[in-house]
Amino acid sequence: MRDRDGAPRSLPPGAAVAEWTLALPDLDATERLASFLAYDLQPGDLVTLSGGLGAGKTTLARAVIRALAGDPDLDVPSPTFTLVQTYDTPVGPIVHADFYRLAGPGELRELGWEEIAEPSIVLVEWPERAAAALAPSRLDIWLELSPGDGPEARLAAFAARGALAERFARARALQELLERAGWAEAGREPMQGDASTRAYERLVKPGGETAILMIAPRRPDGPPVWRGKPYSAVARLAESIHAFVAMDRGLRALGFSAPRILGEDLATGLLLLEDLGHEAVVSGDGPIPERYGEATRLLARLHGAMLPNVLPVADDYDHVLPPYDLDAMMIEVELLLDWYGPHVAGQTFSGSVRGEFAHVWREVLAEVVGGPTTWTLRDYHSPNLIWLPDRGGLKRVGLLDFQDAVLGPPAYDVVSLLQDARVTVPAELEFKLLGVYARERAAADPAFGMRDFARAYAIMGAQRATKVAGIFARLDKRDGKPAYLAHLPRVESYLGRNLNHPALTRLRAWHETHLPRLVASP
């Protein structure tokens, strides 16, 4: 599908949020348009098809229905005389209607139109015959013949209105991106999502080549929760895809295996990425020591480098890494009180108890916030590390999910790896790899002190475990993702171990009084 250069279309009154035009030079182009529409249509969506006799309304509707049904040979007769045809498909019911013979909206009410249409994907030809009965949120398509471009050529104008506007504007941008990057013919396979609002798909070309599509529209501001700011702003979470692009290029410039960017639409939040594969750094028995060792050495190499805090994204845009400051760390630990306490431990906390918690944590965190900083990737753990056996050295560790990187304590990412929330890292392996990290750092910088690092490691371990316990409880209660609760015992164990460090004596005392279940035996 391609825009027809220099062919503006006049659309009916009532400006849509998303409008565009396409040239359909032949039936193959119509089939591709049908596949494009079918991929993004959902139950409850309404698509209207307008145009003169022979403009191709039924041809397009038939192709969309077959694409939705996954059956290229499905019999799809014109509903001109039956008015309505219904189909049961894997994506839900489909209604194909032709209003040409309607006298007006009253006839639709007699047919029980609302009951038929509400749970379905609805395709309506000749919608103008009963426009008053149609929902304002819809995708309108106008078709007309273009005989000067060939016997099968048509022009199509689109207006996506209401709730469909953003979705189809993004779908159109995606199609254009895939065409620019040479991936328009690839199949699309949804991938399992993570705990974020991003979505991922694996693209597969007919010859088997694969790439990863990352769909990450700009994050909308949430409600103000901290001094008039939303959580994401205080916690220093990336608001747009620009942060990922900056960090990706920065990591690759250092010689690390972040995925190559094959195509991008920064405004819409779309990236086409190199597929690093799916070979993990863990097995069914837990961490693979060799692979965890290389991941640890990678951090030592990164933390020993001189790193900029401003990274280029585009010709007119730079990304400034935000500081992992005290407010960011504090709003994260308070998730324990807001979500874990009431929804897992069955406890709520008075204002004075919350105040004591905050006071102790601020004292504890002050020393790491004021210490050395580096690129803190924040989610440096097994789900985001890919093993690349065909590469050499540290390049064997593939990196994902680093868009929330900040300037923070070196110990944080070491904790993320060696106190993995999703995989149990045996204590003996954790201590061995801490030794590997310390030797690598000391070899590059004689001023590196293991005692100070061990102290920061315990503090960051307690901070991360506290945050993650709150996040997993929130994912269950607020977001309907209970699977994360299975990891809570592991996170609780990490927190209990960290609280035994002398740097956390006062925090341990708070837990002994108010949340004793999280205190491990010395």
Secondary structure in CASP SS format (residue, H / E / C, confidence):
PFRMAT SS
TARGET T0000
AUTHOR 0000-0000-0000
METHOD secondary structure of the structure
MODEL  1
M C 1.00
R E 1.00
D C 1.00
R C 1.00
D C 1.00
G C 1.00
A C 1.00
P C 1.00
R C 1.00
S C 1.00
L C 1.00
P C 1.00
P C 1.00
G C 1.00
A C 1.00
A C 1.00
V C 1.00
A E 1.00
E E 1.00
W E 1.00
T E 1.00
L E 1.00
A E 1.00
L E 1.00
P C 1.00
D C 1.00
L H 1.00
D H 1.00
A H 1.00
T H 1.00
E H 1.00
R H 1.00
L H 1.00
A H 1.00
S H 1.00
F H 1.00
L H 1.00
A H 1.00
Y H 1.00
D H 1.00
L C 1.00
Q C 1.00
P C 1.00
G C 1.00
D C 1.00
L E 1.00
V E 1.00
T E 1.00
L E 1.00
S E 1.00
G C 1.00
G C 1.00
L C 1.00
G C 1.00
A C 1.00
G C 1.00
K H 1.00
T H 1.00
T H 1.00
L H 1.00
A H 1.00
R H 1.00
A H 1.00
V H 1.00
I H 1.00
R H 1.00
A H 1.00
L H 1.00
A H 1.00
G C 1.00
D C 1.00
P C 1.00
D C 1.00
L C 1.00
D C 1.00
V C 1.00
P C 1.00
S C 1.00
P C 1.00
T C 1.00
F C 1.00
T C 1.00
L C 1.00
V E 1.00
Q E 1.00
T E 1.00
Y E 1.00
D E 1.00
T E 1.00
P C 1.00
V C 1.00
G E 1.00
P E 1.00
I E 1.00
V E 1.00
H E 1.00
A E 1.00
D E 1.00
F C 1.00
Y C 1.00
R C 1.00
L C 1.00
A C 1.00
G C 1.00
P H 1.00
G H 1.00
E H 1.00
L H 1.00
R H 1.00
E H 1.00
L C 1.00
G C 1.00
W H 1.00
E H 1.00
E H 1.00
I H 1.00
A H 1.00
E C 1.00
P C 1.00
S C 1.00
I E 1.00
V E 1.00
L E 1.00
V E 1.00
E E 1.00
W C 1.00
P H 1.00
E H 1.00
R H 1.00
A H 1.00
A H 1.00
A H 1.00
A H 1.00
L C 1.00
A C 1.00
P C 1.00
S C 1.00
R C 1.00
L E 1.00
D E 1.00
I E 1.00
W E 1.00
L E 1.00
E E 1.00
L E 1.00
S C 1.00
P H 1.00
G H 1.00
D H 1.00
G C 1.00
P C 1.00
E C 1.00
A C 1.00
R E 1.00
L E 1.00
A E 1.00
A E 1.00
F E 1.00
A E 1.00
A E 1.00
R C 1.00
G C 1.00
A H 1.00
L H 1.00
A H 1.00
E H 1.00
R H 1.00
F H 1.00
A H 1.00
R H 1.00
A H 1.00
R H 1.00
A H 1.00
L H 1.00
Q H 1.00
E H 1.00
L H 1.00
L H 1.00
E H 1.00
R H 1.00
A H 1.00
G C 1.00
W C 1.00
A C 1.00
E C 1.00
A C 1.00
G E 1.00
R E 1.00
E E 1.00
P E 1.00
M C 1.00
Q C 1.00
G C 1.00
D C 1.00
A C 1.00
S C 1.00
T C 1.00
R C 1.00
A E 1.00
Y E 1.00
E E 1.00
R E 1.00
L E 1.00
V E 1.00
K C 1.00
P C 1.00
G C 1.00
G C 1.00
E C 1.00
T E 1.00
A E 1.00
I E 1.00
L E 1.00
M E 1.00
I E 1.00
A C 1.00
P C 1.00
R C 1.00
R C 1.00
P C 1.00
D C 1.00
G C 1.00
P C 1.00
P E 1.00
V E 1.00
W E 1.00
R C 1.00
G C 1.00
K E 1.00
P E 1.00
Y H 1.00
S H 1.00
A H 1.00
V H 1.00
A C 1.00
R C 1.00
L C 1.00
A C 1.00
E C 1.00
S C 1.00
I C 1.00
H H 1.00
A H 1.00
F H 1.00
V H 1.00
A H 1.00
M H 1.00
D H 1.00
R H 1.00
G H 1.00
L H 1.00
R H 1.00
A H 1.00
L C 1.00
G C 1.00
F C 1.00
S E 1.00
A C 1.00
P C 1.00
R C 1.00
I E 1.00
L E 1.00
G E 1.00
E E 1.00
D E 1.00
L C 1.00
A C 1.00
T C 1.00
G C 1.00
L E 1.00
L E 1.00
L E 1.00
L E 1.00
E E 1.00
D C 1.00
L C 1.00
G C 1.00
H C 1.00
E C 1.00
A E 1.00
V C 1.00
V E 1.00
S E 1.00
G C 1.00
D C 1.00
G E 1.00
P E 1.00
I C 1.00
P H 1.00
E H 1.00
R H 1.00
Y H 1.00
G H 1.00
E H 1.00
A H 1.00
T H 1.00
R H 1.00
L H 1.00
L H 1.00
A H 1.00
R H 1.00
L H 1.00
H H 1.00
G C 1.00
A C 1.00
M C 1.00
L C 1.00
P C 1.00
N C 1.00
V E 1.00
L E 1.00
P E 1.00
V E 1.00
A E 1.00
D C 1.00
D C 1.00
Y E 1.00
D E 1.00
H E 1.00
V E 1.00
L C 1.00
P C 1.00
P E 1.00
Y C 1.00
D C 1.00
L H 1.00
D H 1.00
A H 1.00
M H 1.00
M H 1.00
I H 1.00
E H 1.00
V H 1.00
E C 1.00
L H 1.00
L H 1.00
L H 1.00
D H 1.00
W H 1.00
Y H 1.00
G H 1.00
P H 1.00
H H 1.00
V H 1.00
A H 1.00
G C 1.00
Q C 1.00
T C 1.00
F C 1.00
S C 1.00
G H 1.00
S H 1.00
V H 1.00
R H 1.00
G H 1.00
E H 1.00
F H 1.00
A H 1.00
H H 1.00
V H 1.00
W H 1.00
R H 1.00
E H 1.00
V H 1.00
L H 1.00
A H 1.00
E H 1.00
V H 1.00
V H 1.00
G C 1.00
G C 1.00
P C 1.00
T C 1.00
T E 1.00
W E 1.00
T E 1.00
L C 1.00
R C 1.00
D C 1.00
Y C 1.00
H C 1.00
S H 1.00
P H 1.00
N H 1.00
L E 1.00
I E 1.00
W E 1.00
L C 1.00
P C 1.00
D C 1.00
R C 1.00
G C 1.00
G H 1.00
L H 1.00
K H 1.00
R H 1.00
V E 1.00
G E 1.00
L E 1.00
L C 1.00
D C 1.00
F C 1.00
Q C 1.00
D C 1.00
A C 1.00
V E 1.00
L E 1.00
G E 1.00
P C 1.00
P C 1.00
A H 1.00
Y H 1.00
D H 1.00
V H 1.00
V H 1.00
S H 1.00
L H 1.00
L H 1.00
Q C 1.00
D C 1.00
A C 1.00
R C 1.00
V C 1.00
T C 1.00
V C 1.00
P C 1.00
A H 1.00
E H 1.00
L H 1.00
E H 1.00
F H 1.00
K H 1.00
L H 1.00
L H 1.00
G H 1.00
V H 1.00
Y H 1.00
A H 1.00
R H 1.00
E H 1.00
R H 1.00
A H 1.00
A H 1.00
A H 1.00
D C 1.00
P C 1.00
A C 1.00
F C 1.00
G C 1.00
M H 1.00
R H 1.00
D H 1.00
F H 1.00
A H 1.00
R H 1.00
A H 1.00
Y H 1.00
A H 1.00
I H 1.00
M H 1.00
G H 1.00
A H 1.00
Q H 1.00
R H 1.00
A H 1.00
T H 1.00
K H 1.00
V H 1.00
A H 1.00
G H 1.00
I H 1.00
F H 1.00
A H 1.00
R H 1.00
L H 1.00
D H 1.00
K H 1.00
R C 1.00
D C 1.00
G C 1.00
K C 1.00
P H 1.00
A H 1.00
Y H 1.00
L H 1.00
A H 1.00
H H 1.00
L H 1.00
P H 1.00
R H 1.00
V H 1.00
E H 1.00
S H 1.00
Y H 1.00
L H 1.00
G H 1.00
R H 1.00
N H 1.00
L C 1.00
N C 1.00
H C 1.00
P H 1.00
A H 1.00
L H 1.00
T H 1.00
R H 1.00
L H 1.00
R H 1.00
A H 1.00
W H 1.00
H H 1.00
E H 1.00
T H 1.00
H H 1.00
L C 1.00
P H 1.00
R H 1.00
L H 1.00
V C 1.00
A C 1.00
S C 1.00
P C 1.00
END
